[in-house]
Amino acid sequence: MAFGMSKPDEPENFRILLVEDEAELRSTLEGVLRDLSFEVDAVADSTTAFARLRQSVYDVVLTDLRLPGGGSGEEIVCQAKQLYPDLIAVVMTGFGDIASAVRLMKLGASDYIQKPFVKDELILRLRKALEERRLRWESRELQARSRGASVGSLIGESLPLLRVKELIRSVAPKRSTVLLIGETGTGKELVARAIHASSARKERPLVKVNCSALPAELMESELFGHEKGAFTGAVGKRIGRFELADGGTVFLDEIGDLALSLQAKLLRVLQEGEFERVGSSKTMHVNVRVIAATNRDLSEALRQETFRSDLYYRLAVYPIQMPSLRERKEDVKLMAEAFLKETNRRLGKSFEAIPRRVLEALERYDWPGNVRELQNVIERAAVTSTGRSLQLPDSWHPDGQIKGFAQNGAADSAAGNTLEGRERVHILQILDKTHWRIEGPKGAAVVLGLRPSTLRSRMRKLGIVRKLSEFRDLMN
């Protein structure tokens, strides 16, 4: 049977790094561990062990205390615990090394076992160590539930959000790739941060990449790095995002916009953990977990062959659908109050509780810009309000209309009956209000709580291309 922290209906084969220089004992232990359903990497020295720890994530390290080549089990345990604090470390030791083994336990090792030992004793020690880790994870989950089911910075207690939080808790300890699906502004980046912070990689970097921010030729360098002279303007060597995130997590935002020419290279990193910098023939090896996010319908992209099906299925090992804010309006009050508290702190304001009539207006609105738009409205209200009571900006109304905006004809009015139509109308309203300026402190992107590149992408997707060309001089 396999040891584990997982629920009975979620079997998981734990991964173990076995470090033992004696070939016969190493082979015997490897066989025993495989029979117990462990995934085993067996190595003979500390140098190889250090390399494996940098390349892969392990649940258990089982190492001899004394090793050839100048390394030691103590160094392996210390590095393993530094990389992955929740890792289980068990030390094998001879009779004369008991004091050293006890010292190692003070440094973070879970247990030691004295040679020679029988198989049943080893099984017992490993089962005990893994059970302790399971209890540690369960304790953290209970603590999270006692804090109002909070996960990361996700605010809310609605059923759709509670489902997302449960999915985060389930996938965070695993090594699976995650695909976050949902509209712009629903909190996909917050979910990625929560997954990373609750994983064994939490002490390593979380590196974010916006896949729509750069053209393909520059995005390749952003992801994988380049060598000096690889192309015009490459005046020095650049380390790519995957290399920077080694041992940690890469968050690929707006993955649906990744150029087709780069998708095969990304697939290779996911499957093999390897790539080459632009302008180099040297293969680099990395150990990263990938979390991707999209607001696009990737099934449509698959049909149009603008997104590789093999990459999609590799990314969507564990999909999480993010609910829109209109699907969880019972969370609006909690989020608005949290945003006001943060705004008070950041801007030096002292607004008290949000008036009931203001909350009712916020709850009536459909929030096409989702959580990001709500945060923007609260901050604008704090800036424009006078006295002790929070007032909504004069330009904002719960029916989504902006004063001074003239509808762009019957077509836009009719389109407003659909979800995308309402979003299009809302963006047009903000563009009209900001005189079609995209960037800058008073630009449409700031008002909508979006990045300029994201707003331009949404405008193109919603068919607001004619205006883009007419007002290009105002956007740049």
C-alpha positions in Angstrom: 0.0 0.0 0.0 1.1 3.6 -0.5 1.7 5.9 2.4 0.0 9.3 2.1 -1.7 12.4 3.2 -4.3 12.1 0.5 -7.9 11.2 1.1 -8.8 7.6 0.3 -10.3 8.6 -3.0 -7.2 10.6 -4.0 -4.3 8.1 -4.2 -0.9 9.6 -4.7 2.5 8.0 -5.1 5.0 9.9 -3.0 8.4 10.6 -4.4 11.5 9.6 -2.4 15.2 10.4 -2.9 17.4 7.5 -1.7 21.0 8.3 -1.1 23.2 5.2 -0.3 26.7 4.5 -1.5 26.7 0.8 -0.9 25.3 -0.6 -4.2 23.7 -3.8 -2.8 21.9 -2.1 0.0 20.8 0.7 -2.4 19.3 -1.8 -4.8 17.5 -3.7 -2.0 16.1 -0.5 -0.5 15.0 0.7 -3.9 13.1 -2.5 -4.5 11.4 -2.3 -1.1 10.3 1.3 -1.6 9.0 0.7 -5.1 6.9 -2.2 -3.7 5.4 0.4 -1.3 4.4 2.5 -4.3 7.0 5.2 -3.9 8.5 6.8 -6.9 12.2 6.3 -6.2 15.3 8.2 -7.4 18.3 6.2 -6.0 21.8 7.9 -6.1 25.2 6.9 -4.6 26.7 10.3 -3.6 26.0 13.8 -2.3 26.9 15.6 -5.6 24.2 13.7 -7.5 21.8 14.1 -4.6 22.2 17.9 -4.6 21.6 18.0 -8.4 18.4 15.9 -8.1 17.1 18.2 -5.3 17.5 21.1 -7.6 15.8 19.3 -10.5 12.8 17.6 -8.8 10.4 17.9 -5.9 10.6 15.1 -3.3 8.3 14.2 -0.4 10.9 12.1 1.4 14.7 12.0 1.5 16.2 8.8 2.9 20.0 9.2 3.2 23.0 7.5 4.7 24.8 9.8 7.2 28.3 9.0 5.9 28.9 9.3 2.1 32.0 9.3 -0.2 33.3 12.3 -2.0 33.4 14.7 0.8 29.6 15.2 1.1 27.5 14.1 4.0 23.9 13.2 4.9 23.8 16.2 7.1 24.4 18.5 4.2 21.8 16.8 2.1 19.2 17.1 4.8 20.0 20.8 5.4 19.7 21.6 1.7 16.6 19.5 1.2 14.8 21.2 4.2 15.9 24.6 3.0 14.4 24.0 -0.4 11.2 22.2 0.8 10.5 22.8 4.5 7.7 20.2 4.6 9.9 17.4 3.2 10.4 14.3 5.4 14.1 13.5 6.0 15.1 10.1 7.5 18.8 9.4 8.2 20.4 6.0 8.1 23.3 5.7 10.6 25.8 3.3 12.1 26.1 2.7 15.8 28.9 5.2 16.3 26.9 8.1 14.7 23.9 8.2 17.0 24.9 11.6 18.4 25.2 13.0 14.9 21.8 11.7 14.0 20.2 13.3 17.1 21.8 16.6 16.1 20.3 16.2 12.7 16.9 15.8 14.1 17.3 19.2 15.8 18.1 20.6 12.4 14.9 19.3 10.9 15.3 15.6 10.2 12.2 13.6 11.1 13.8 10.4 12.3 16.9 8.2 12.1 17.2 4.5 11.8 20.3 2.5 12.9 22.0 0.0 10.6 21.5 -2.8 10.3 17.7 -2.7 10.2 14.9 -4.9 8.9 12.4 -3.9 6.2 9.5 -3.7 8.7 11.3 -1.2 10.9 12.0 1.0 7.9 8.3 0.8 6.8 7.2 1.7 10.3 9.6 4.8 10.5 8.5 6.1 7.1 4.8 5.6 7.9 5.2 7.5 11.1 7.0 10.4 9.4 4.4 10.7 6.7 1.6 10.5 9.2 3.1 13.4 11.1 3.2 15.4 7.8 -0.4 14.6 7.0 -1.4 15.8 10.5 0.6 19.0 9.9 -1.3 19.7 6.6 -4.6 19.0 8.2 -3.8 21.3 11.1 -3.1 24.1 8.6 -6.3 23.4 6.8 -8.3 23.6 10.0 -6.6 26.9 10.9 -7.5 28.3 7.5 -11.1 27.2 8.0 -11.2 28.8 11.5 -10.1 32.1 9.9 -13.3 32.3 7.9 -12.3 29.9 5.1 -9.6 32.3 4.0 -7.1 31.2 1.4 -4.4 33.7 0.5 -6.0 37.1 -0.3 -9.3 35.7 -1.6 -12.1 37.4 0.2 -15.6 35.9 0.5 -17.8 33.2 1.9 -20.1 32.5 -1.1 -20.5 28.9 -2.2 -18.8 29.5 -5.6 -15.7 30.9 -3.9 -15.7 28.2 -1.2 -15.5 25.7 -4.0 -12.5 27.5 -5.4 -10.8 27.6 -2.0 -11.3 23.8 -1.6 -9.8 23.2 -5.0 -6.8 25.3 -4.0 -6.3 23.3 -0.8 -6.5 20.1 -2.7 -4.1 20.9 -5.5 -1.5 23.0 -3.6 0.5 20.1 -2.1 0.6 18.2 -5.4 2.9 18.8 -8.3 0.1 19.1 -10.9 -0.1 21.8 -13.5 -3.1 24.1 -12.9 -5.2 26.0 -15.5 -7.2 29.0 -14.1 -10.2 29.9 -16.3 -12.3 33.0 -15.9 -13.1 36.5 -16.9 -10.7 39.4 -16.4 -10.5 40.7 -12.9 -11.8 37.6 -11.1 -8.7 37.0 -9.1 -6.8 34.4 -11.1 -3.4 35.8 -10.0 -4.5 35.7 -6.3 -5.4 32.0 -6.8 -2.0 31.3 -8.3 -0.3 33.0 -5.3 -2.4 31.0 -2.9 -1.5 27.7 -4.6 2.2 28.6 -4.5 2.1 29.8 -0.9 0.5 26.6 0.2 2.9 24.3 -1.7 6.2 22.7 -0.9 7.8 25.3 -3.3 6.7 28.3 -1.1 10.2 29.2 -0.1 11.2 29.4 -3.8 10.3 32.1 -6.3 6.9 32.7 -7.9 7.6 34.3 -11.2 4.8 35.9 -13.3 4.8 36.2 -17.1 2.1 38.1 -19.1 1.9 36.1 -22.4 0.2 39.0 -24.2 2.7 41.7 -23.2 5.4 41.1 -25.9 5.6 39.9 -29.5 6.7 36.3 -30.0 10.4 37.1 -30.8 10.8 39.0 -27.5 8.6 36.7 -25.5 10.9 33.8 -26.2 13.8 35.7 -24.7 11.5 36.7 -21.7 10.7 33.0 -21.0 14.0 31.3 -21.8 16.6 34.0 -21.8 19.2 34.8 -24.4 23.0 34.9 -25.0 24.9 38.0 -25.7 24.7 38.8 -29.4 21.8 36.4 -30.0 19.9 39.1 -31.9 20.1 42.9 -32.5 20.0 44.6 -29.2 21.2 41.6 -27.2 24.1 43.4 -25.6 24.4 41.0 -22.7 23.3 37.6 -21.5 19.7 37.5 -20.1 18.4 34.9 -17.6 14.8 33.9 -18.6 11.8 33.6 -16.3 11.9 29.8 -16.2 15.5 29.9 -15.1 14.7 32.5 -12.4 11.9 30.3 -11.1 13.9 27.1 -10.8 12.6 25.2 -7.8 9.5 27.4 -7.7 6.5 28.3 -9.7 5.9 30.1 -13.0 2.5 31.8 -13.5 1.7 32.2 -17.2 -1.1 34.8 -17.4 -3.2 35.2 -20.5 -1.8 31.9 -21.8 -4.3 31.9 -24.6 -2.4 34.8 -26.3 0.9 32.9 -26.4 2.2 32.7 -30.0 1.8 29.4 -31.7 5.5 29.3 -32.4 6.3 29.3 -28.7 3.8 26.7 -27.6 5.9 23.8 -28.7 8.8 25.1 -26.7 6.6 25.6 -23.6 5.3 22.0 -24.0 8.9 20.8 -24.0 9.6 22.6 -20.7 6.4 21.1 -19.2 7.3 17.5 -20.3 11.0 17.4 -20.1 12.0 20.4 -17.9 14.5 21.6 -20.5 15.1 24.4 -23.0 17.8 26.4 -24.7 18.4 30.1 -24.3 18.0 32.1 -27.5 21.3 32.0 -29.4 22.7 29.0 -27.4 22.9 25.2 -28.1 23.4 24.4 -24.4 20.4 22.6 -22.9 19.2 24.1 -19.6 17.3 22.0 -17.0 14.8 23.4 -14.6 12.3 22.1 -12.0 9.3 24.4 -12.0 5.6 24.1 -11.5 3.4 25.9 -14.0 0.1 27.6 -13.2 -1.5 29.1 -16.3 -4.5 31.5 -16.6 -6.8 32.5 -19.4 -9.9 34.6 -20.0 -10.3 33.1 -23.5 -12.4 30.1 -24.6 -9.5 27.8 -25.4 -11.8 25.2 -26.8 -12.6 27.6 -29.6 -8.8 28.3 -30.0 -8.3 24.5 -30.4 -11.0 24.3 -33.1 -9.3 27.2 -34.9 -5.9 25.5 -34.4 -4.4 28.7 -32.8 -3.7 26.7 -29.7 -2.0 23.3 -29.6 -4.2 20.5 -28.2 -1.2 18.7 -26.6 -0.3 21.8 -24.7 -3.8 22.4 -23.6 -4.2 18.9 -22.1 -0.8 19.3 -20.4 -1.8 22.6 -18.9 -5.3 21.6 -17.9 -4.3 18.7 -15.7 -6.2 20.5 -12.9 -8.6 23.2 -14.2 -10.2 25.7 -11.8 -13.1 27.8 -13.1 -13.1 31.2 -11.5 -16.6 32.6 -10.7 -17.5 36.1 -11.9 -18.4 38.7 -9.2 -22.1 38.7 -10.4 -22.2 35.0 -9.6 -21.2 35.7 -6.0 -22.8 39.0 -5.1 -23.1 38.0 -1.5 -19.3 38.6 -1.3 -19.6 42.2 -2.5 -20.1 43.6 1.0 -17.1 41.7 2.5 -14.8 42.7 -0.4 -16.0 46.3 -0.4 -15.3 46.6 3.4 -11.9 45.0 3.0 -11.0 47.3 0.1 -12.1 50.4 2.0 -9.9 49.3 5.0 -6.9 48.9 2.7 -7.7 52.2 1.0 -7.9 54.0 4.4 -4.5 52.7 5.3 -2.9 53.5 2.0 -4.3 56.9 1.5 -4.5 58.0 5.1 -8.3 58.2 5.1 -10.6 57.4 8.0 -13.9 56.3 6.5 -16.0 54.1 8.8 -18.5 51.4 7.8 -19.9 51.7 4.2 -23.5 53.2 4.4 -26.3 50.7 3.7 -27.6 52.5 0.6 -24.1 52.5 -0.9 -23.8 48.7 -0.3 -27.2 48.1 -1.8 -26.1 50.1 -4.9 -22.9 48.0 -5.2 -24.9 44.8 -4.8 -27.3 45.8 -7.6 -24.5 46.2 -10.1 -23.4 43.4 -12.4 -19.6 44.2 -12.3 -18.4 43.5 -15.8 -14.9 44.3 -14.6 -15.3 41.9 -11.6 -13.3 42.3 -8.4 -10.8 44.6 -9.9 -13.6 47.1 -10.9 -15.1 46.9 -7.4 -11.7 47.7 -5.9 -11.3 50.7 -8.3 -14.8 52.0 -7.5 -14.1 51.9 -3.7 -10.8 53.7 -4.1 -12.4 56.4 -6.3 -15.2 56.8 -3.8 -12.6 57.3 -1.0 -10.8 59.9 -3.0 -13.9 61.9 -4.0 -15.9 61.6 -0.8 -15.9 64.4 1.8 -16.8 64.1 5.5 -16.9 60.8 7.4 -19.4 59.0 5.1 -18.3 57.1 2.0 -20.2 58.4 -1.2 -20.1 56.7 -4.6 -18.6 58.8 -7.4 -21.1 61.0 -9.2 -20.1 59.4 -12.5 -21.0 55.9 -11.3 -24.4 54.3 -11.2 -25.6 50.8 -10.2 -27.2 50.4 -13.6 -23.8 50.6 -15.2 -24.5 54.0 -17.0 -22.0 56.8 -16.9 -23.2 60.4 -16.9 -22.5 62.2 -20.2 -22.2 59.0 -22.2 -24.2 58.8 -25.4 -24.9 55.3 -26.7 -23.2 54.4 -30.0 -26.5 53.6 -31.7 -29.0 50.8 -31.5 -26.5 48.1 -32.3 -24.6 48.7 -29.0 -27.9 49.0 -27.1 -29.0 45.6 -28.4 -25.6 44.1 -27.8 -25.9 45.1 -24.2 -28.3 42.3 -23.6 -25.5 39.8 -23.7 -22.6 39.4 -21.3 -20.0 40.5 -23.8 -22.3 43.2 -25.0 -22.6 44.7 -21.5 -18.9 44.5 -21.2 -18.5 46.3 -24.5 -20.9 49.0 -23.6 -19.2 49.5 -20.2 -15.8 49.8 -21.8 -17.1 52.3 -24.4 -18.6 54.3 -21.6 -15.3 54.6 -19.8 -13.5 55.4 -23.1 -15.9 58.2 -23.8 -15.5 59.5 -20.3 -11.7 59.5 -20.5 -11.7 60.9 -24.1 -10.4 57.7 -25.4 -7.1 57.9 -23.5 -5.9 54.4 -22.6 -2.8 55.1 -20.4 -1.9 57.6 -17.8 -3.3 58.3 -14.3 -6.7 59.4 -15.7 -6.8 56.9 -18.6 -9.4 54.2 -19.2 -7.2 51.4 -18.1 -6.8 53.0 -14.6 -10.5 53.7 -14.3 -11.4 50.1 -15.3 -8.6 48.7 -13.0 -6.9 46.9 -16.0 -3.5 46.9 -17.5 -3.3 48.9 -20.7 -2.3 45.8 -22.7 -5.2 43.9 -21.2 -7.7 46.7 -22.1 -6.4 46.8 -25.7 -6.8 43.1 -26.0 -10.3 43.2 -24.7 -11.2 46.1 -27.1 -10.0 44.1 -30.1 -11.8 41.0 -28.9 -15.0 43.0 -28.4 -14.8 44.6 -31.9 -13.7 48.1 -30.8 -11.0 48.1 -33.4 -12.2 51.1 -35.4 -11.9 53.4 -32.4 -8.5 52.1 -31.7 -7.2 53.2 -35.1 -9.0 56.6 -34.9 -7.5 57.4 -31.5 -4.1 55.8 -31.7 -2.4 59.1 -31.2 -4.2 59.5 -27.9 -3.3 56.1 -26.7 0.4 56.3 -27.3 
